[in-house]
Amino acid sequence: MDHRNPRHEVSIAGRFVGFSIIGSTVIFIIFLEKFGAPHYQPWIKWMLLGALVAGVGIPLLFFRRRVE
């Protein structure tokens, strides 16, 4: 095995963090639509995109573990 380039993967805690970021954003958007905030409608796709980027990026940056 090449020790100069070890493999890494996201840990279980990192996966939970990613799913919780995306899930809480979806719940927030559902409440936003349910209780009437029509001026936020154009921003919903950008909120979802930001949650997706954060939900993937944060675990990749902070929750990596080495795989043998």
mmCIF file of the N, C-alpha and C atoms, coordinates in Angstrom:
data_MODEL
# 
_entry.id   MODEL 
# 
loop_
_atom_site.group_PDB 
_atom_site.id 
_atom_site.type_symbol 
_atom_site.label_atom_id 
_atom_site.label_alt_id 
_atom_site.label_comp_id 
_atom_site.label_asym_id 
_atom_site.label_entity_id 
_atom_site.label_seq_id 
_atom_site.pdbx_PDB_ins_code 
_atom_site.Cartn_x 
_atom_site.Cartn_y 
_atom_site.Cartn_z 
_atom_site.occupancy 
_atom_site.B_iso_or_equiv 
_atom_site.pdbx_formal_charge 
_atom_site.auth_seq_id 
_atom_site.auth_comp_id 
_atom_site.auth_asym_id 
_atom_site.auth_atom_id 
_atom_site.pdbx_PDB_model_num 
ATOM 1   N N  . MET A 1 1  ? 0.839   -1.185 0.000  1.00 0.00 ? 1  MET A N  1 
ATOM 2   C CA . MET A 1 1  ? 0.000   0.000  0.000  1.00 0.00 ? 1  MET A CA 1 
ATOM 3   C C  . MET A 1 1  ? 0.880   1.243  0.000  1.00 0.00 ? 1  MET A C  1 
ATOM 4   N N  . ASP A 1 2  ? 0.482   2.230  -0.753 1.00 0.00 ? 2  ASP A N  1 
ATOM 5   C CA . ASP A 1 2  ? 1.224   3.478  -0.850 1.00 0.00 ? 2  ASP A CA 1 
ATOM 6   C C  . ASP A 1 2  ? 0.865   4.374  0.330  1.00 0.00 ? 2  ASP A C  1 
ATOM 7   N N  . HIS A 1 3  ? 1.815   4.642  1.219  1.00 0.00 ? 3  HIS A N  1 
ATOM 8   C CA . HIS A 1 3  ? 1.549   5.433  2.417  1.00 0.00 ? 3  HIS A CA 1 
ATOM 9   C C  . HIS A 1 3  ? 1.598   6.928  2.154  1.00 0.00 ? 3  HIS A C  1 
ATOM 10  N N  . ARG A 1 4  ? 2.026   7.331  0.985  1.00 0.00 ? 4  ARG A N  1 
ATOM 11  C CA . ARG A 1 4  ? 2.056   8.754  0.673  1.00 0.00 ? 4  ARG A CA 1 
ATOM 12  C C  . ARG A 1 4  ? 0.671   9.278  0.307  1.00 0.00 ? 4  ARG A C  1 
ATOM 13  N N  . ASN A 1 5  ? -0.213  8.406  -0.155 1.00 0.00 ? 5  ASN A N  1 
ATOM 14  C CA . ASN A 1 5  ? -1.551  8.832  -0.562 1.00 0.00 ? 5  ASN A CA 1 
ATOM 15  C C  . ASN A 1 5  ? -2.591  7.897  0.059  1.00 0.00 ? 5  ASN A C  1 
ATOM 16  N N  . PRO A 1 6  ? -2.840  8.028  1.373  1.00 0.00 ? 6  PRO A N  1 
ATOM 17  C CA . PRO A 1 6  ? -3.829  7.132  2.002  1.00 0.00 ? 6  PRO A CA 1 
ATOM 18  C C  . PRO A 1 6  ? -5.249  7.511  1.584  1.00 0.00 ? 6  PRO A C  1 
ATOM 19  N N  . ARG A 1 7  ? -6.114  6.505  1.567  1.00 0.00 ? 7  ARG A N  1 
ATOM 20  C CA . ARG A 1 7  ? -7.514  6.745  1.218  1.00 0.00 ? 7  ARG A CA 1 
ATOM 21  C C  . ARG A 1 7  ? -8.263  7.268  2.430  1.00 0.00 ? 7  ARG A C  1 
ATOM 22  N N  . HIS A 1 8  ? -9.215  8.150  2.183  1.00 0.00 ? 8  HIS A N  1 
ATOM 23  C CA . HIS A 1 8  ? -10.046 8.697  3.243  1.00 0.00 ? 8  HIS A CA 1 
ATOM 24  C C  . HIS A 1 8  ? -11.504 8.594  2.818  1.00 0.00 ? 8  HIS A C  1 
ATOM 25  N N  . GLU A 1 9  ? -12.367 8.508  3.814  1.00 0.00 ? 9  GLU A N  1 
ATOM 26  C CA . GLU A 1 9  ? -13.806 8.535  3.542  1.00 0.00 ? 9  GLU A CA 1 
ATOM 27  C C  . GLU A 1 9  ? -14.484 9.321  4.653  1.00 0.00 ? 9  GLU A C  1 
ATOM 28  N N  . VAL A 1 10 ? -15.706 9.732  4.411  1.00 0.00 ? 10 VAL A N  1 
ATOM 29  C CA . VAL A 1 10 ? -16.478 10.482 5.391  1.00 0.00 ? 10 VAL A CA 1 
ATOM 30  C C  . VAL A 1 10 ? -16.977 9.517  6.465  1.00 0.00 ? 10 VAL A C  1 
ATOM 31  N N  . SER A 1 11 ? -16.851 9.923  7.723  1.00 0.00 ? 11 SER A N  1 
ATOM 32  C CA . SER A 1 11 ? -17.278 9.067  8.827  1.00 0.00 ? 11 SER A CA 1 
ATOM 33  C C  . SER A 1 11 ? -18.809 9.066  8.944  1.00 0.00 ? 11 SER A C  1 
ATOM 34  N N  . ILE A 1 12 ? -19.307 8.202  9.808  1.00 0.00 ? 12 ILE A N  1 
ATOM 35  C CA . ILE A 1 12 ? -20.750 8.106  10.037 1.00 0.00 ? 12 ILE A CA 1 
ATOM 36  C C  . ILE A 1 12 ? -21.280 9.422  10.613 1.00 0.00 ? 12 ILE A C  1 
ATOM 37  N N  . ALA A 1 13 ? -20.535 10.022 11.525 1.00 0.00 ? 13 ALA A N  1 
ATOM 38  C CA . ALA A 1 13 ? -20.955 11.312 12.096 1.00 0.00 ? 13 ALA A CA 1 
ATOM 39  C C  . ALA A 1 13 ? -21.031 12.378 11.008 1.00 0.00 ? 13 ALA A C  1 
ATOM 40  N N  . GLY A 1 14 ? -20.104 12.350 10.076 1.00 0.00 ? 14 GLY A N  1 
ATOM 41  C CA . GLY A 1 14 ? -20.128 13.305 8.973  1.00 0.00 ? 14 GLY A CA 1 
ATOM 42  C C  . GLY A 1 14 ? -21.333 13.117 8.075  1.00 0.00 ? 14 GLY A C  1 
ATOM 43  N N  . ARG A 1 15 ? -21.715 11.867 7.866  1.00 0.00 ? 15 ARG A N  1 
ATOM 44  C CA . ARG A 1 15 ? -22.912 11.612 7.061  1.00 0.00 ? 15 ARG A CA 1 
ATOM 45  C C  . ARG A 1 15 ? -24.157 12.140 7.758  1.00 0.00 ? 15 ARG A C  1 
ATOM 46  N N  . PHE A 1 16 ? -24.241 11.951 9.082  1.00 0.00 ? 16 PHE A N  1 
ATOM 47  C CA . PHE A 1 16 ? -25.376 12.499 9.830  1.00 0.00 ? 16 PHE A CA 1 
ATOM 48  C C  . PHE A 1 16 ? -25.405 14.017 9.763  1.00 0.00 ? 16 PHE A C  1 
ATOM 49  N N  . VAL A 1 17 ? -24.250 14.648 9.839  1.00 0.00 ? 17 VAL A N  1 
ATOM 50  C CA . VAL A 1 17 ? -24.192 16.110 9.739  1.00 0.00 ? 17 VAL A CA 1 
ATOM 51  C C  . VAL A 1 17 ? -24.682 16.560 8.371  1.00 0.00 ? 17 VAL A C  1 
ATOM 52  N N  . GLY A 1 18 ? -24.229 15.916 7.319  1.00 0.00 ? 18 GLY A N  1 
ATOM 53  C CA . GLY A 1 18 ? -24.656 16.282 5.971  1.00 0.00 ? 18 GLY A CA 1 
ATOM 54  C C  . GLY A 1 18 ? -26.149 16.117 5.769  1.00 0.00 ? 18 GLY A C  1 
ATOM 55  N N  . PHE A 1 19 ? -26.682 14.979 6.225  1.00 0.00 ? 19 PHE A N  1 
ATOM 56  C CA . PHE A 1 19 ? -28.119 14.748 6.089  1.00 0.00 ? 19 PHE A CA 1 
ATOM 57  C C  . PHE A 1 19 ? -28.927 15.727 6.936  1.00 0.00 ? 19 PHE A C  1 
ATOM 58  N N  . SER A 1 20 ? -28.415 16.096 8.106  1.00 0.00 ? 20 SER A N  1 
ATOM 59  C CA . SER A 1 20 ? -29.164 17.024 8.951  1.00 0.00 ? 20 SER A CA 1 
ATOM 60  C C  . SER A 1 20 ? -29.170 18.429 8.366  1.00 0.00 ? 20 SER A C  1 
ATOM 61  N N  . ILE A 1 21 ? -28.090 18.842 7.717  1.00 0.00 ? 21 ILE A N  1 
ATOM 62  C CA . ILE A 1 21 ? -28.069 20.149 7.066  1.00 0.00 ? 21 ILE A CA 1 
ATOM 63  C C  . ILE A 1 21 ? -29.093 20.189 5.945  1.00 0.00 ? 21 ILE A C  1 
ATOM 64  N N  . ILE A 1 22 ? -29.093 19.194 5.104  1.00 0.00 ? 22 ILE A N  1 
ATOM 65  C CA . ILE A 1 22 ? -30.032 19.163 3.977  1.00 0.00 ? 22 ILE A CA 1 
ATOM 66  C C  . ILE A 1 22 ? -31.469 19.009 4.470  1.00 0.00 ? 22 ILE A C  1 
ATOM 67  N N  . GLY A 1 23 ? -31.686 18.121 5.429  1.00 0.00 ? 23 GLY A N  1 
ATOM 68  C CA . GLY A 1 23 ? -33.033 17.889 5.948  1.00 0.00 ? 23 GLY A CA 1 
ATOM 69  C C  . GLY A 1 23 ? -33.619 19.101 6.650  1.00 0.00 ? 23 GLY A C  1 
ATOM 70  N N  . SER A 1 24 ? -32.813 19.785 7.458  1.00 0.00 ? 24 SER A N  1 
ATOM 71  C CA . SER A 1 24 ? -33.331 20.969 8.148  1.00 0.00 ? 24 SER A CA 1 
ATOM 72  C C  . SER A 1 24 ? -33.631 22.095 7.168  1.00 0.00 ? 24 SER A C  1 
ATOM 73  N N  . THR A 1 25 ? -32.872 22.188 6.089  1.00 0.00 ? 25 THR A N  1 
ATOM 74  C CA . THR A 1 25 ? -33.171 23.197 5.064  1.00 0.00 ? 25 THR A CA 1 
ATOM 75  C C  . THR A 1 25 ? -34.475 22.872 4.348  1.00 0.00 ? 25 THR A C  1 
ATOM 76  N N  . VAL A 1 26 ? -34.711 21.608 4.060  1.00 0.00 ? 26 VAL A N  1 
ATOM 77  C CA . VAL A 1 26 ? -35.969 21.218 3.413  1.00 0.00 ? 26 VAL A CA 1 
ATOM 78  C C  . VAL A 1 26 ? -37.155 21.512 4.334  1.00 0.00 ? 26 VAL A C  1 
ATOM 79  N N  . ILE A 1 27 ? -37.019 21.207 5.617  1.00 0.00 ? 27 ILE A N  1 
ATOM 80  C CA . ILE A 1 27 ? -38.096 21.506 6.574  1.00 0.00 ? 27 ILE A CA 1 
ATOM 81  C C  . ILE A 1 27 ? -38.331 23.011 6.659  1.00 0.00 ? 27 ILE A C  1 
ATOM 82  N N  . PHE A 1 28 ? -37.268 23.791 6.684  1.00 0.00 ? 28 PHE A N  1 
ATOM 83  C CA . PHE A 1 28 ? -37.395 25.249 6.709  1.00 0.00 ? 28 PHE A CA 1 
ATOM 84  C C  . PHE A 1 28 ? -38.132 25.765 5.480  1.00 0.00 ? 28 PHE A C  1 
ATOM 85  N N  . ILE A 1 29 ? -37.816 25.219 4.313  1.00 0.00 ? 29 ILE A N  1 
ATOM 86  C CA . ILE A 1 29 ? -38.473 25.653 3.080  1.00 0.00 ? 29 ILE A CA 1 
ATOM 87  C C  . ILE A 1 29 ? -39.944 25.246 3.076  1.00 0.00 ? 29 ILE A C  1 
ATOM 88  N N  . ILE A 1 30 ? -40.264 24.075 3.614  1.00 0.00 ? 30 ILE A N  1 
ATOM 89  C CA . ILE A 1 30 ? -41.664 23.658 3.705  1.00 0.00 ? 30 ILE A CA 1 
ATOM 90  C C  . ILE A 1 30 ? -42.446 24.617 4.586  1.00 0.00 ? 30 ILE A C  1 
ATOM 91  N N  . PHE A 1 31 ? -41.881 24.999 5.735  1.00 0.00 ? 31 PHE A N  1 
ATOM 92  C CA . PHE A 1 31 ? -42.545 25.976 6.604  1.00 0.00 ? 31 PHE A CA 1 
ATOM 93  C C  . PHE A 1 31 ? -42.663 27.334 5.922  1.00 0.00 ? 31 PHE A C  1 
ATOM 94  N N  . LEU A 1 32 ? -41.650 27.711 5.170  1.00 0.00 ? 32 LEU A N  1 
ATOM 95  C CA . LEU A 1 32 ? -41.678 28.990 4.457  1.00 0.00 ? 32 LEU A CA 1 
ATOM 96  C C  . LEU A 1 32 ? -42.818 29.015 3.444  1.00 0.00 ? 32 LEU A C  1 
ATOM 97  N N  . GLU A 1 33 ? -43.016 27.931 2.721  1.00 0.00 ? 33 GLU A N  1 
ATOM 98  C CA . GLU A 1 33 ? -44.110 27.860 1.755  1.00 0.00 ? 33 GLU A CA 1 
ATOM 99  C C  . GLU A 1 33 ? -45.463 27.718 2.437  1.00 0.00 ? 33 GLU A C  1 
ATOM 100 N N  . LYS A 1 34 ? -45.516 26.960 3.525  1.00 0.00 ? 34 LYS A N  1 
ATOM 101 C CA . LYS A 1 34 ? -46.785 26.703 4.208  1.00 0.00 ? 34 LYS A CA 1 
ATOM 102 C C  . LYS A 1 34 ? -47.374 27.967 4.835  1.00 0.00 ? 34 LYS A C  1 
ATOM 103 N N  . PHE A 1 35 ? -46.536 28.752 5.481  1.00 0.00 ? 35 PHE A N  1 
ATOM 104 C CA . PHE A 1 35 ? -47.025 29.916 6.201  1.00 0.00 ? 35 PHE A CA 1 
ATOM 105 C C  . PHE A 1 35 ? -46.920 31.206 5.399  1.00 0.00 ? 35 PHE A C  1 
ATOM 106 N N  . GLY A 1 36 ? -46.761 31.086 4.119  1.00 0.00 ? 36 GLY A N  1 
ATOM 107 C CA . GLY A 1 36 ? -46.900 32.207 3.203  1.00 0.00 ? 36 GLY A CA 1 
ATOM 108 C C  . GLY A 1 36 ? -45.799 33.235 3.256  1.00 0.00 ? 36 GLY A C  1 
ATOM 109 N N  . ALA A 1 37 ? -44.825 33.050 2.456  1.00 0.00 ? 37 ALA A N  1 
ATOM 110 C CA . ALA A 1 37 ? -43.781 34.040 2.254  1.00 0.00 ? 37 ALA A CA 1 
ATOM 111 C C  . ALA A 1 37 ? -43.485 34.063 0.756  1.00 0.00 ? 37 ALA A C  1 
ATOM 112 N N  . PRO A 1 38 ? -44.400 34.641 -0.031 1.00 0.00 ? 38 PRO A N  1 
ATOM 113 C CA . PRO A 1 38 ? -44.241 34.554 -1.494 1.00 0.00 ? 38 PRO A CA 1 
ATOM 114 C C  . PRO A 1 38 ? -43.019 35.298 -2.021 1.00 0.00 ? 38 PRO A C  1 
ATOM 115 N N  . HIS A 1 39 ? -42.514 36.272 -1.280 1.00 0.00 ? 39 HIS A N  1 
ATOM 116 C CA . HIS A 1 39 ? -41.350 37.005 -1.781 1.00 0.00 ? 39 HIS A CA 1 
ATOM 117 C C  . HIS A 1 39 ? -40.063 36.179 -1.658 1.00 0.00 ? 39 HIS A C  1 
ATOM 118 N N  . TYR A 1 40 ? -40.122 35.023 -0.970 1.00 0.00 ? 40 TYR A N  1 
ATOM 119 C CA . TYR A 1 40 ? -38.962 34.130 -0.886 1.00 0.00 ? 40 TYR A CA 1 
ATOM 120 C C  . TYR A 1 40 ? -38.967 33.049 -1.960 1.00 0.00 ? 40 TYR A C  1 
ATOM 121 N N  . GLN A 1 41 ? -39.996 32.975 -2.769 1.00 0.00 ? 41 GLN A N  1 
ATOM 122 C CA . GLN A 1 41 ? -40.101 31.924 -3.788 1.00 0.00 ? 41 GLN A CA 1 
ATOM 123 C C  . GLN A 1 41 ? -38.898 31.880 -4.742 1.00 0.00 ? 41 GLN A C  1 
ATOM 124 N N  . PRO A 1 42 ? -38.402 33.017 -5.244 1.00 0.00 ? 42 PRO A N  1 
ATOM 125 C CA . PRO A 1 42 ? -37.236 32.922 -6.149 1.00 0.00 ? 42 PRO A CA 1 
ATOM 126 C C  . PRO A 1 42 ? -35.950 32.443 -5.462 1.00 0.00 ? 42 PRO A C  1 
ATOM 127 N N  . TRP A 1 43 ? -35.896 32.526 -4.151 1.00 0.00 ? 43 TRP A N  1 
ATOM 128 C CA . TRP A 1 43 ? -34.692 32.162 -3.419 1.00 0.00 ? 43 TRP A CA 1 
ATOM 129 C C  . TRP A 1 43 ? -34.654 30.690 -3.007 1.00 0.00 ? 43 TRP A C  1 
ATOM 130 N N  . ILE A 1 44 ? -35.747 29.976 -3.164 1.00 0.00 ? 44 ILE A N  1 
ATOM 131 C CA . ILE A 1 44 ? -35.816 28.601 -2.671 1.00 0.00 ? 44 ILE A CA 1 
ATOM 132 C C  . ILE A 1 44 ? -34.798 27.698 -3.366 1.00 0.00 ? 44 ILE A C  1 
ATOM 133 N N  . LYS A 1 45 ? -34.664 27.813 -4.656 1.00 0.00 ? 45 LYS A N  1 
ATOM 134 C CA . LYS A 1 45 ? -33.699 26.956 -5.353 1.00 0.00 ? 45 LYS A CA 1 
ATOM 135 C C  . LYS A 1 45 ? -32.268 27.254 -4.914 1.00 0.00 ? 45 LYS A C  1 
ATOM 136 N N  . TRP A 1 46 ? -31.968 28.511 -4.579 1.00 0.00 ? 46 TRP A N  1 
ATOM 137 C CA . TRP A 1 46 ? -30.628 28.849 -4.118 1.00 0.00 ? 46 TRP A CA 1 
ATOM 138 C C  . TRP A 1 46 ? -30.388 28.376 -2.689 1.00 0.00 ? 46 TRP A C  1 
ATOM 139 N N  . MET A 1 47 ? -31.450 28.364 -1.881 1.00 0.00 ? 47 MET A N  1 
ATOM 140 C CA . MET A 1 47 ? -31.333 27.805 -0.530 1.00 0.00 ? 47 MET A CA 1 
ATOM 141 C C  . MET A 1 47 ? -31.043 26.308 -0.592 1.00 0.00 ? 47 MET A C  1 
ATOM 142 N N  . LEU A 1 48 ? -31.747 25.612 -1.474 1.00 0.00 ? 48 LEU A N  1 
ATOM 143 C CA . LEU A 1 48 ? -31.512 24.174 -1.627 1.00 0.00 ? 48 LEU A CA 1 
ATOM 144 C C  . LEU A 1 48 ? -30.112 23.886 -2.176 1.00 0.00 ? 48 LEU A C  1 
ATOM 145 N N  . LEU A 1 49 ? -29.669 24.695 -3.114 1.00 0.00 ? 49 LEU A N  1 
ATOM 146 C CA . LEU A 1 49 ? -28.325 24.520 -3.658 1.00 0.00 ? 49 LEU A CA 1 
ATOM 147 C C  . LEU A 1 49 ? -27.274 24.784 -2.586 1.00 0.00 ? 49 LEU A C  1 
ATOM 148 N N  . GLY A 1 50 ? -27.467 25.823 -1.785 1.00 0.00 ? 50 GLY A N  1 
ATOM 149 C CA . GLY A 1 50 ? -26.535 26.109 -0.692 1.00 0.00 ? 50 GLY A CA 1 
ATOM 150 C C  . GLY A 1 50 ? -26.512 24.999 0.336  1.00 0.00 ? 50 GLY A C  1 
ATOM 151 N N  . ALA A 1 51 ? -27.686 24.434 0.647  1.00 0.00 ? 51 ALA A N  1 
ATOM 152 C CA . ALA A 1 51 ? -27.744 23.326 1.600  1.00 0.00 ? 51 ALA A CA 1 
ATOM 153 C C  . ALA A 1 51 ? -27.047 22.098 1.038  1.00 0.00 ? 51 ALA A C  1 
ATOM 154 N N  . LEU A 1 52 ? -27.188 21.860 -0.243 1.00 0.00 ? 52 LEU A N  1 
ATOM 155 C CA . LEU A 1 52 ? -26.520 20.719 -0.860 1.00 0.00 ? 52 LEU A CA 1 
ATOM 156 C C  . LEU A 1 52 ? -25.006 20.895 -0.830 1.00 0.00 ? 52 LEU A C  1 
ATOM 157 N N  . VAL A 1 53 ? -24.545 22.086 -1.151 1.00 0.00 ? 53 VAL A N  1 
ATOM 158 C CA . VAL A 1 53 ? -23.102 22.351 -1.116 1.00 0.00 ? 53 VAL A CA 1 
ATOM 159 C C  . VAL A 1 53 ? -22.564 22.224 0.308  1.00 0.00 ? 53 VAL A C  1 
ATOM 160 N N  . ALA A 1 54 ? -23.296 22.793 1.276  1.00 0.00 ? 54 ALA A N  1 
ATOM 161 C CA . ALA A 1 54 ? -22.854 22.699 2.670  1.00 0.00 ? 54 ALA A CA 1 
ATOM 162 C C  . ALA A 1 54 ? -22.963 21.268 3.187  1.00 0.00 ? 54 ALA A C  1 
ATOM 163 N N  . GLY A 1 55 ? -24.023 20.565 2.800  1.00 0.00 ? 55 GLY A N  1 
ATOM 164 C CA . GLY A 1 55 ? -24.219 19.195 3.261  1.00 0.00 ? 55 GLY A CA 1 
ATOM 165 C C  . GLY A 1 55 ? -23.194 18.217 2.717  1.00 0.00 ? 55 GLY A C  1 
ATOM 166 N N  . VAL A 1 56 ? -22.590 18.543 1.594  1.00 0.00 ? 56 VAL A N  1 
ATOM 167 C CA . VAL A 1 56 ? -21.527 17.694 1.045  1.00 0.00 ? 56 VAL A CA 1 
ATOM 168 C C  . VAL A 1 56 ? -20.153 18.220 1.452  1.00 0.00 ? 56 VAL A C  1 
ATOM 169 N N  . GLY A 1 57 ? -19.985 19.527 1.415  1.00 0.00 ? 57 GLY A N  1 
ATOM 170 C CA . GLY A 1 57 ? -18.673 20.122 1.667  1.00 0.00 ? 57 GLY A CA 1 
ATOM 171 C C  . GLY A 1 57 ? -18.204 20.060 3.100  1.00 0.00 ? 57 GLY A C  1 
ATOM 172 N N  . ILE A 1 58 ? -19.076 20.340 4.053  1.00 0.00 ? 58 ILE A N  1 
ATOM 173 C CA . ILE A 1 58 ? -18.674 20.351 5.464  1.00 0.00 ? 58 ILE A CA 1 
ATOM 174 C C  . ILE A 1 58 ? -18.221 18.962 5.930  1.00 0.00 ? 58 ILE A C  1 
ATOM 175 N N  . PRO A 1 59 ? -18.968 17.893 5.651  1.00 0.00 ? 59 PRO A N  1 
ATOM 176 C CA . PRO A 1 59 ? -18.445 16.577 6.045  1.00 0.00 ? 59 PRO A CA 1 
ATOM 177 C C  . PRO A 1 59 ? -17.138 16.202 5.340  1.00 0.00 ? 59 PRO A C  1 
ATOM 178 N N  . LEU A 1 60 ? -16.992 16.598 4.079  1.00 0.00 ? 60 LEU A N  1 
ATOM 179 C CA . LEU A 1 60 ? -15.745 16.284 3.382  1.00 0.00 ? 60 LEU A CA 1 
ATOM 180 C C  . LEU A 1 60 ? -14.560 17.030 3.976  1.00 0.00 ? 60 LEU A C  1 
ATOM 181 N N  . LEU A 1 61 ? -14.798 18.226 4.506  1.00 0.00 ? 61 LEU A N  1 
ATOM 182 C CA . LEU A 1 61 ? -13.703 18.993 5.088  1.00 0.00 ? 61 LEU A CA 1 
ATOM 183 C C  . LEU A 1 61 ? -13.371 18.592 6.521  1.00 0.00 ? 61 LEU A C  1 
ATOM 184 N N  . PHE A 1 62 ? -14.374 18.278 7.327  1.00 0.00 ? 62 PHE A N  1 
ATOM 185 C CA . PHE A 1 62 ? -14.155 18.123 8.763  1.00 0.00 ? 62 PHE A CA 1 
ATOM 186 C C  . PHE A 1 62 ? -14.387 16.714 9.315  1.00 0.00 ? 62 PHE A C  1 
ATOM 187 N N  . PHE A 1 63 ? -14.980 15.819 8.568  1.00 0.00 ? 63 PHE A N  1 
ATOM 188 C CA . PHE A 1 63 ? -15.325 14.501 9.108  1.00 0.00 ? 63 PHE A CA 1 
ATOM 189 C C  . PHE A 1 63 ? -14.748 13.382 8.247  1.00 0.00 ? 63 PHE A C  1 
ATOM 190 N N  . ARG A 1 64 ? -13.453 13.432 8.002  1.00 0.00 ? 64 ARG A N  1 
ATOM 191 C CA . ARG A 1 64 ? -12.811 12.384 7.206  1.00 0.00 ? 64 ARG A CA 1 
ATOM 192 C C  . ARG A 1 64 ? -12.061 11.435 8.120  1.00 0.00 ? 64 ARG A C  1 
ATOM 193 N N  . ARG A 1 65 ? -12.045 10.184 7.728  1.00 0.00 ? 65 ARG A N  1 
ATOM 194 C CA . ARG A 1 65 ? -11.250 9.207  8.470  1.00 0.00 ? 65 ARG A CA 1 
ATOM 195 C C  . ARG A 1 65 ? -10.459 8.373  7.478  1.00 0.00 ? 65 ARG A C  1 
ATOM 196 N N  . ARG A 1 66 ? -9.363  7.882  7.942  1.00 0.00 ? 66 ARG A N  1 
ATOM 197 C CA . ARG A 1 66 ? -8.466  7.117  7.079  1.00 0.00 ? 66 ARG A CA 1 
ATOM 198 C C  . ARG A 1 66 ? -8.951  5.682  6.950  1.00 0.00 ? 66 ARG A C  1 
ATOM 199 N N  . VAL A 1 67 ? -8.898  5.161  5.747  1.00 0.00 ? 67 VAL A N  1 
ATOM 200 C CA . VAL A 1 67 ? -9.279  3.781  5.465  1.00 0.00 ? 67 VAL A CA 1 
ATOM 201 C C  . VAL A 1 67 ? -8.026  3.007  5.128  1.00 0.00 ? 67 VAL A C  1 
ATOM 202 N N  . GLU A 1 68 ? -7.853  1.885  5.764  1.00 0.00 ? 68 GLU A N  1 
ATOM 203 C CA . GLU A 1 68 ? -6.659  1.042  5.514  1.00 0.00 ? 68 GLU A CA 1 
ATOM 204 C C  . GLU A 1 68 ? -6.838  0.212  4.280  1.00 0.00 ? 68 GLU A C  1 
# 
